[in-house]
Amino acid sequence: MGPIENLLSMIPGMGKQLKGVQVDEKEFSRIEAIINSMTPRERRNPHILNGSRKKRIALGSGTSVTHVNRLLKQYKEMKRMMKMFKGKKGKKGRFRGLPMPF
């Protein structure tokens, strides 16, 4: 498939904005390991993750609890951003201020 940078440049409307972005592919494998260490229920409902579950996930993925917390924080931020975009529909079903057509 090639480098992640090439894949990101293929996203409609985002190619120019993501040009020159450096992506750490090791981070993707770390994220994948963390997600694979979660149970299906935890993947569906990340809010149920408490300290002992995070510790188990960290041990299972070979990472630290800090990495698990960082991933959960990124997830919450992305979810919050998607909610903001969902409410900002303009004419003809397009998002205002975003170059991506829907």
C-alpha positions as CSV (number, residue, x, y, z in Angstrom):
1,M,0.0,0.0,0.0
2,G,2.9,2.3,0.6
3,P,3.7,4.9,3.2
4,I,0.8,6.3,5.3
5,E,1.6,9.8,4.0
6,N,0.6,8.7,0.5
7,L,-2.6,7.1,1.8
8,L,-3.5,10.3,3.7
9,S,-3.0,12.4,0.6
10,M,-5.7,10.4,-1.2
11,I,-8.5,11.6,1.2
12,P,-10.8,13.8,-0.8
13,G,-10.3,17.5,0.0
14,M,-7.5,16.8,2.5
15,G,-4.6,16.1,0.1
16,K,-3.3,19.7,0.1
17,Q,-3.8,20.2,3.8
18,L,-1.9,17.1,4.7
19,K,1.0,17.6,2.3
20,G,4.3,17.2,4.1
21,V,2.8,15.8,7.3
22,Q,5.2,13.3,8.9
23,V,3.4,10.2,10.3
24,D,5.1,7.8,12.8
25,E,4.2,4.4,11.6
26,K,5.3,2.9,14.9
27,E,2.6,4.9,16.6
28,F,0.0,3.2,14.4
29,S,1.2,-0.2,15.4
30,R,1.2,0.9,19.1
31,I,-2.4,2.1,18.7
32,E,-3.4,-1.1,17.0
33,A,-1.9,-3.2,19.8
34,I,-3.8,-1.2,22.4
35,I,-7.1,-1.5,20.6
36,N,-6.5,-5.3,20.1
37,S,-5.9,-5.7,23.8
38,M,-9.3,-4.3,24.6
39,T,-12.4,-6.6,24.9
40,P,-15.1,-6.0,22.3
41,R,-17.3,-4.4,25.0
42,E,-14.4,-1.9,25.9
43,R,-14.1,-1.0,22.3
44,R,-17.8,-0.2,22.0
45,N,-17.9,1.6,25.4
46,P,-14.5,3.2,26.2
47,H,-16.0,5.1,29.1
48,I,-16.1,1.9,31.1
49,L,-12.3,1.8,31.2
50,N,-11.1,2.2,34.8
51,G,-7.6,2.0,36.2
52,S,-7.3,-1.8,36.4
53,R,-8.7,-2.3,32.9
54,K,-6.2,0.3,31.6
55,K,-3.4,-1.5,33.3
56,R,-4.5,-4.8,31.8
57,I,-4.7,-3.3,28.3
58,A,-1.2,-1.7,28.8
59,L,0.3,-5.0,29.8
60,G,-1.4,-6.8,27.0
61,S,-0.3,-4.3,24.4
62,G,3.3,-4.0,25.7
63,T,2.8,-0.3,26.3
64,S,2.3,1.9,29.4
65,V,-0.9,3.2,31.0
66,T,0.2,6.6,29.7
67,H,-0.1,5.5,26.1
68,V,-3.6,4.0,26.8
69,N,-4.7,7.3,28.4
70,R,-3.3,9.3,25.5
71,L,-5.2,7.2,23.0
72,L,-8.4,7.6,25.0
73,K,-7.9,11.3,25.1
74,Q,-7.4,11.5,21.4
75,Y,-10.5,9.4,20.8
76,K,-12.6,11.8,23.0
77,E,-11.2,14.9,21.2
78,M,-12.0,13.4,17.8
79,K,-15.5,12.4,18.9
80,R,-16.1,16.0,20.2
81,M,-14.8,17.4,16.9
82,M,-17.1,15.1,14.9
83,K,-20.1,16.2,17.0
84,M,-19.2,19.9,16.2
85,F,-19.1,19.2,12.5
86,K,-22.3,17.2,12.5
87,G,-24.2,20.3,13.8
88,K,-22.8,22.7,11.3
89,K,-24.5,21.7,8.1
90,G,-25.0,24.4,5.5
91,K,-26.6,24.6,2.1
92,K,-27.1,21.4,0.1
93,G,-25.9,19.2,3.0
94,R,-22.3,20.5,2.9
95,F,-20.3,21.5,5.9
96,R,-19.6,25.2,6.1
97,G,-15.9,26.1,6.1
98,L,-14.7,22.6,5.2
99,P,-13.3,21.7,1.8
100,M,-14.6,18.1,2.0
101,P,-17.8,17.5,-0.1
102,F,-20.4,15.2,1.5
